[in-house]
Amino acid sequence: MKIKTLLIANRGEIACRIARTARASGITPVGVHSQADANALHVREIGHSVCIGAGPAAESYLNIAAVIAAARSVGADAIHPGYGFLAENPDFVRAVEAAGMIFMGPTPETLESFGDKASAKEAAVAAGVPVISGAEGARSDPQEIADVVREMCLPVLLKAIGGGGGRGQRLVTDETTLVEDIEGALREAKSTFGSEGLLLEKFLPEARHVEVQIAGDGKGHVVHLFERDCTLQRRHQKVIEEAPAWGLPRTLLDQIAQDAVRLGETLDYRGLGTVEFLVAGEDYFFLEVNPRIQVEHPVTEVITGLDLVALHLRIAEGVGLGLVQEDLKISGHAVEARLYAEDPAMQFAPSTGTLTTLSLPGGLRIDSGVEEGDVVTPYYDPMIAKLIVHAPDRETALARLATALDHVAVEGVQTNRAFLTALARNPEFERMQVHTRWIDGRLDALTQAGPLARPELWKAAAAILFVATSRRDTDADPWTNRDTFTGWRLGLGGDQIEAGQPVTLTDSAGASEELLVGPVKHGDRYTVLAENRDAATLSVRETTPGRWRVSEGDTVHLIDARLHAGVIELDTPEGRLIFHPAAPLDYAGGDAAADRAVASPLTGMIVEIKVTEGQPVTEGDVIAVMESMKLEISIRAAATGISSNISVSNGDMVDRGQVIAEILPPEE
């Protein structure tokens, strides 16, 4: 059956990506959106979208009836679920097919087999694929789980049977927190995946994560599209992915791929899927199956030259794969980094807000679901973009990725950009001497921003550009209007500065400095005086709109710059830099004294209040547990005292910075 209209039951970058291939295939894409996403990029890019409910995913993107109704209203022939949301829901597949439409994915029976980790493990055993040792079957009784974990000996991994995408996993390493870990795992399993069942497995401390991309026509023909290495993870969430898996013997990788294909063949697999493994030395073990397109599918596309969404469409239309295993070859090496709106200084908690600045580099593939001016809300995954680099070899790919990350600029939210850059340049990662928990032991080092080689130069250039560009629209000459200047004069090599305009610059790290900028008598030369009284004389000239020539003596730099939304942005040889310029008086005053208020660090939902009114608490005690963008976050007391004025209840939505309780001094 030829698909004419395709409903994309997802949002963000994957919805945009599916729509582009659909159009290229002669298919009309139609989107869906929540009220919170009414102005989202995927709505703008697809051009035709149906509102299916309120902001929370449970009231929109997870609402099967609303999605089916939207598909009927536009006359869709098929529905592509993307990843997440309803992509692995067998009830959704049955509803799609009952409505006479094609579901772009596996059968509901396959989803039931692989959606439950316990049954997926049983399927792997039946297919002769090695599995990780552990307790047999799923368990939901806390006491029984605790007893079994003690028998297994720590460390043990608690895995929600319905989990996926890195969620629903808790590592137990200390018996003193065993009860708390079990309760948290059961609560997350029930609230997120609808089942309290947990799988208990021995933890492999230094394993690599290798996954195999498979594709099947639903009639027994299954091929693999080689492997991806997803070892770099934080909290079980993938950070950087690459293909192929570098440093492992091809004979071992071929054996893993053959096992993945055999597992797919046992169920006549239909569509795209990923079979995931842990590799420890020469041994490998089945982990799970993700029966859908993956976030990291672009690295497979660029090394094989295939469009996986186009392949998915062929399968859905019933014309088969159109290829055999012998047709597939690996070309070069690909690396993907996930740029997220999250704050490394707050344990990578999601960061919400308006993207006042979003500059992404050219020369590589970028899959994004947002543009400058868009809002990162608390309702969904906070991914900003995926940066994908393809090169002849891994060394070149990593170098190009690091350079690309240098030239990313985001304002309005915190991001993991510096963290990704540190990973791309890490010597241990370059040698692939890493494992799935490797990042956790090096977070402090990886989240410390590296120093610039010439910070004074770029700060001086930013100050000059701010003064030169911010007054273009006025009739007054900024260098002769002495009312705006402080009257200082400085002799430098016979040249004399007539006046200095004060500019306070704050960098992305929050460090501020007041500079004085003045013109030298002839040419396009300026001198900038820093607070430490060091002076820099630069020649700064705009060659084309937005392109500037910065000269320091005989050294010339060409940089891109713009002043917008209250920031000045420089794209320099050392990377893309952001400075916030302001008049010095803007920084005067302010009371920095901390109070005893307990404030929400994010926008999200309160899952559980852990204290009662008047209860004594100690600094560090958990006051409440909140959920924001797939994460459970503990809000702790910053002081010892008595809990008071608790203003929220379980299930309440709170804003970032909202006070939810107070800690009174003990004597009160």
N, C-alpha and C positions, 0 to 999 in steps of 0.2 A: 504493500500500500504506500503510495506516494504521500508524504506529509506536506501539507500546504500551509497550515497555521500551527505554530508551536507555542504553547504556553510555558513560560519559564517560571516555575514555582520556587523562586529564590530571590536573592537581593545581592547588592554589592558587586564585587569584581567578577564573580563567577556568572552572574546574570548578564553582565556586559559582555563577557567573553563568549558565552553560548549564543547570544544574540548576533554577534559579528559573524560567526560561522554559519548560523542559520540563514542570514541574509545572503552570504556568499554562495549558499547552496540553493538559493531560489525559494527559501521558506520565509514566511512572514512571522517574525517573533512578536509575542505579546507578553508584557510583564505583569506582575502583581506587586502591590506595595501596601504597607501599613500606613496609618495616619501619620506616624512619626517619620515615614520615608516619603511623604508626598512630594518633596522636592529633591529626592536623592538622585545621584548620578545615573543609576540604572533606569530610573523612570525617564529622565531626560534623554538618555542615549537610545533606549528602546523606542520611545516615542508614543507608544500605546500601552497603557498600564491600567489595571483595575484595582481599586482599593478593596482590601479584604478584611479590614478590621483595625483595632486600636494598636498602639505601639508594642505592648508586650507580645512576644512571639506566640504565646499560647492563645492569644486572641486574634491572631492574623496568620502568620506563616505556618503555624502548626494546626490551623483550623481546616480540617479536611473538607468539611462541607462548603466552606467559603471558597476554597481553591477550586473545587469541582464546579461550583456555581459560576465562578469567574471564567473557567475554561468553556463551559456551556455557552455563556453569554457572548463569547467572541468566536464561537464555532471552531474551537481548536480540534485538530486531529490527534495531537499528542501532547504529552506533558513531560518536560525535563525537570527533575527535582534538584539538579546541581548537587551540592554536598551539604550535610547537616539538615536541619529541619525535618522534612518528611522523606528524605532520600532513602532511608532504610526502614520505612514503616510498611509492613505487609498489608495492613488494613487500608492504607492509602492506595497501594497498587490495586487491590481488589475494587476499590471505589472507582479508580480511573478506568479499569477494564469494564466494570459494570456499566459505566457511562458511555461505553463504546469508543473509548480513546486508547491510544498506545501509551504505555508507560515506558519511558526510556531508562531501563534498568533491568535487574533480574526479576525472576518470577517471585510471587509472594512466598512460595515454599522455600526458595533459596534464601530469601531474606530472613525467614524464620530460622533456618539452619545456621546462618552465619551471624544473625543479629544477637543471638544468645551465645555468650562466650563458652558456656558449658557445652552446648550442642555443637558449636563450631569445633571445639577441641575433640569431641567424639567423632565428627566427620573427618578430621585430620588423622586420627588414629585409624579409622576404617580405611583411609586411603594410603596408609603406610607412611605418613609423614611424621618425623620426630616431634615430640611435644615436651614441654617443661614439666618436671615432676611436681606433684602437689596433691592436695586432698581431692578425692574423687567427688564430682558433682558440686552443685551450688548449695550454699547454706545461708540461713537468715536469722538463726537464733544467736544472740550475742554471746551467751555463755558457752554454747557449743563451739562457736568460732574461736573464742578465747582458748578453750581447752585444746582444740586442734592446732592452733598456732603454737601453743607451748610445746606440743608433741613434735611439731615440725622443726622447731628451733629457729630462732631469728637469724637473718632477716627474712620476712615473709611479705609478699605483695598481696594486698586485698584488692580484688578487681570486680567491679560491678558487672554482672552478666550482660547488662544492656549497654555498657559503656562504649565509648568510642571517641576518636579524635583526641586522644590523650586524657580524656576526662574519665572519672570513675575509678581512679587508681590511688591507693595509699600504701606507702611503704612503711612497715612496722619494723623499727630497729631497736626500740627500747621498751621493755616490758612495763615500765612505769607509766607509759602513755598508751598502753595496749587498749584499755577500755575506751579511752577518749577517741583513739583512732578507729576502733570498730564502730562506735556510735556515729562518728562523723561519716564514715564510709557508707553505713546503712542509710543514714539520713540523706546523703547526696544521691545514693542509688535510687531511693524512693522518689525524691523530689524531682530529680532530673531525668531518670530513665523509667520511672513507673514501677520498679520492682526492687525489693530489698535484697535479692539474691546476690551473694558474693562468692567468687571463685578464689581459692587460696592456693598460691603457688610459691615455690622457692624462688628467691630473688637471685638473679645472676649479676654480680656486682660490677663486672668489667666486660660487658658484652657490647657489640655493635648492632645497630638496628638496620637491617637490610630488608627491603620490600621489593616484590616483583609485580610489575604491571601485567595483568592478563586481559585478554579480550576474547569473548566467545560468541558464537552465532546462535546459541540456544539449541543447537542440533548435534552437539558433541564435538564440534570443531573449536578448539581453544588454542591460542598462541600466547607466547609471552613477548613483551616488548622490552625485555631486559630489566635490570634492577635499578633501584635508587638507594642511596645511603642516606639515612635520616638519623644518624647517631647523635648529632648535636641537638640536645633537648634540655629543656628546663621545665621542671614540674610535669614531666611526661608530654610536654608540648614541643613539637618540632620547631627548630629555630632556623637552621640552614640545611637545605637538602641538595644532593648532587647526584649526577648520573654520568657514567657508571660508578660502581662501588670501587674506589681506588684502593690498591694495596692488598686486595684479596685474590687468591688464585682463581683464574678463569674456570678451571675445572670444578672448583667448589661452587662458584656462582652458577655455573651451568647445571650442576646437580640440584641446587636450590630452586632454580627456575623450572626444571623438569618436575620437581615435586609440586610446585605451584600449579603447573599446567594439569598434572594428574588430579589434583584436588578439584580443579574447575571442571574437568571432564566427568568426574563422578556425579556431578549434579547437572550436566548439560548446561553449563554456565552461559548466561545471556547478558551481553553488555560489557561494560568496563568494570574491572575489580582490581583490588590490590591485596596480595597475600603477604603478610608481614612475618618476619622471622627475627630472632636474636641469634647472633653469631658469636661464639666464644671459642677462640682458637680454631681448630678444624671441625668443631661440632656446631650444629645449628638446630634451632628448635622453632616450631610453629608458634606464632603469637596470636594472630587473629586475621580475619578477612574483613576488609572494608569494601562492601559490594556497591561501589559507586565511583564516580570520578573523584580524584584526590586533589587537595589544595596544590600539591607539588607536581601535578601532571605536566606543567610546562617543560621541566628538565627532560622528561621522556620525549616530548614532542621535538625538542631541538636536536637531540642526538639521533633520533630516528627519521626526522623529516616528515613525520605524520601529524595530521590534525586529529587529535583524539575525539573531539566533538563531532567532526565529520564522520569518523569511523563509527561512532555511537549512532549517528543518524542512519548510516547504512544498515547497521544491525537492526535498528528499530523498524526500518522499512522492509525488512525481510529479505534483503538481497545478499546477505552474507558478509563475511569479512573482506573479501576481495584480495586476500593475500594469504600466503603460507609462511611457515617459520623461516624457510630459506630466503625469503625476500627481505628479511629484516637485518639491518647492519647498524653498527654503532659508529657515529661520526663525532670525533672530538670529545670534549668534556663540558658539562653544563653545571652551573651552581645557581641556586635560588636562595634569596634571603627574604624573610618576612618582616616588613617594616610595620610596627604596631604603635598605636597610641597607648603607651603604658609608661609608667614612671619607675625607672630602675632604682631610684632613691627610696621608693616605698614598696620594695619587694615586687616590683613590676606590676603593681596594681593598675588597672585600666585608668586611662586619663580621658576625661570627656571635655568637650568644648568646641568652639568654632575654629576651623583651620584658617587662621588669618593669613598665614603664609604656607604655601606648599609648592616647592620647586624640586622637580625630579630630573635627573640627568638624562641626556640623550645617548645614543649609541648602543643601547641595549633594549631588551624587551621588558616592558613594565605593564603588569596587569593591576589595575587599580579600580576601586569602586567609589572614589571620592575625588573632588577637585577643590581648589582653593575657594574658601567661603562656605564649604559644606560643614555640617555639624556632626561630630562624633557623639552619639547618644549612649545612654547606659543600657540600652535594650539588646544590643547585638555585639558580635565579635568586633573588637576595635582595630581590625587590620586596616592599614592605610594603603599599602601597595606591596606587590611582590616584585623584586628586582631579579631578573634572570639574565645570566651571562653565559654565552657559548663561545668557546675558544678551542684551539687545536689540542691543548693539553691542560691538565689541572692547575699547574703552577700559574699559567697565564690567566686562566679563568678566575682564580682567587685574587690575583693582583688587580685584574680589571674590576672585580666586584668591590674590593676595598676602595679603589679610586672612585668608583661610582657612588659609594656610600659617603665618601668625603664631600661629594657635591650634592647631597640631599639637604634641603633646608625645610624645616617645619616649625611653625609658630602657632600658638593657641592651645596646644596640648603638649605634654611630654611624650618623648618617643624613645625607642630602643636603638636609635641609629648608631650612637657611639659604641654601644655594646656589640652590635653587629660588626662594626668596623674593627673592633679589637679582636673579635673571633676570626675574621677574614685574614688578619695579619698575625695570628698567633702561631708561633713556631711548632708547638705540639700538634695543633690542628693541621698545619701544613704537612707534617710527617704522618698524619692520621694516627697519632698516638692518643686516641681518645676513646671514650665509652659513653654509654647513655647517661651516666651520672657525673661525667667529667666536669661539666659546667658548674654544678652545684658546689664543688670544692674550690672554685676559683672566681666566684662571683665578685668579690671585692676588687680583685685586680682587673677583671674584665669590664667593670662598670666605672672605672676611673678614666676620665677623658685624658688622652695623650696631649702633651704640650705642643703648641705651635712653634715652628722654628723662628718666626718673626712676628710675634703678636703686636709689638709696638708699631711696626710698619702698617699692618692692616687696620689697627685702631686709628692711626693718624689719617690713613686714606679715608676711612669711614667718616671721620669728623669733617674732613675737607669736603667730601661729597655731600654730606648733610647740609653744610652751609651753602655750598654752591647750587644745590638743586632745590632746596626748600624755599628759596626766594625768587625763583625764576618768574613766577607769575606776578611779582610786585614791580612797580615802577622804580622803587628805590634801589639804589646800588648798595648792596650789603656792606661793601667795603668802604663806602664814604658816609653812610648813615651812622655817625659816631654815637647816636643815642643808644644803639644796640650793643655797644662794645665796652669793654673795660679798657682803660687807657694805659696799656703797657707797651714798651718799646724794647727792642732787643737787637743788638748789632751782631751780624753773622757774616764774616768774610766780606765786609764792605757793604753788604745789602742790609737794608733796614726795614723792619716791620713797622707799618704805620699804626696798626691797631689790632686788637685780638678779640674775637667773639667767643664767649664761653659756650662749650657744648659738653653735656654730661652723657657719657655712653655707658650702657649696661650690656654686658655680653650675655650669652645664653646660660652661662653658669651663675648669673646673678651678681657678678662683680662689677662695681661702678667706678668710674674715674672721670674727673672734670678736666677737660682739655681746653686750651686757648688756641684758636685758629686765626692766623692773619696772613695777608698777602705780602709777598716780596714785591719791591717797586716795579720790576719789569717782568714781562712774560706771564706764564701760567703757573708760576711757582708760589708755594705756600709754606709757611712754617707752623708747626704744631708744637706747643709747649705742654709737656705732661706735668702731673702733680709733683713728680720728683725733680722737676726743672730741666729734665733732658729735652732737647729740642730736635725735631726732625724736619728737614727741608725737602719737599717733594714737588715735582712737576706733575700736575694732574690735568688731563685734557680729554674731553669726550670726542672720540673719533667718529662714531656712529651712534644713533640713539641707543642708550643702555650699555654701550661699549666704551671703556675708559682706558687711557694710556697713563700708567703710573710710573714715573721715573724717579729713581733715587741715585744721583750721581750718574754713573755709566750703566746702571742696571735698569732695564725696562720690563715692566709687567703689563700684560693686557688682561683686564678683568671685566666681568659683567657686573653691573650694579643697578639697583633700583631702590627707590624710597617709596614705600607704600604701607598703608595700614599702620602707620606709626613706627615702622621699623626700617632700618637700612640693611640691605642684603647684598653681600659681596660674594661673587664666585671667583675665588682666587686659586693660584696653583696649589695652595695648601688645603683647599676644600671650600665649601660654601659656609660663610660666616654670617651670623645675625647680630646686629647691635640695635639697642633701643635708645634713640637719642631723646634728650629732654633738656629743658631749661633747668639749671641747678636748683631753683626754688621748688621744683616738683618733688624733690627728695627731702625737703626739710620737714621737720616735725614728725609726729607719729609716736604712739606709745607702744613699745615692743614688749611690755610686761605680759607674761603669760598668765592666764587665769586657770581655773580648775574645771573648765567646761570640757565635756567629752563630746567631740564633734565627729561627724561622719567624714571619713577621708575620701569618699567617693559618692557618686549618685548610684543608688541601688535599692534593694529591698531588704528589710530587716527579717532575718530568718528566725532568730531566737534571742530573747532578752535573758541574760545569764544572771542578773542580780535583781533584788527587790528593793523597794523604797526603804531607806534607813539601814541597809545592810553594810557592815564594815567591809572595806575592800583595801587591798594592798596594791601598790604600784606594780603594774604589769598584769593584774588580773583582767580576765576577759569580761567586758561589760555587755557586749552584744556581738552576735555573728550576723554578718550581712552577706548578700549575694549580689555581685555586679559583674556583668559580662562573663558568665560561666565560672566565676571564681567565688569561693567562700572566703571571707576575710574577717578575722577577729579584730574587734575594736577594743583596745585595752586602756586601762586607767593609767594616766601619766603621773598620778600622785596617790598617796595613801590617805584614806579618810572614810567618809560615810556617803554612800550613794544617795542621791536626792534628785528631785525634779525630773524623774524619768518621763519623757514626753512622747515616747513611741511605743508601739505594740508590735507583736509578731505579724508579719505580712505588710507592714507600712512601707511605702516608698519614701526615701529621704534624699535630699540634695546634698551635694558635696559641701562640707562646711557647716551643715545644719547641726545645731546642738541637740543631742539626744538625752543627755543627763548631765549632772554636776557631781563633783566629788568635794563634799564639804570637809573642812579640817576636822579632825577627830573631836576637838573640844566643842564644836558646834553641834 
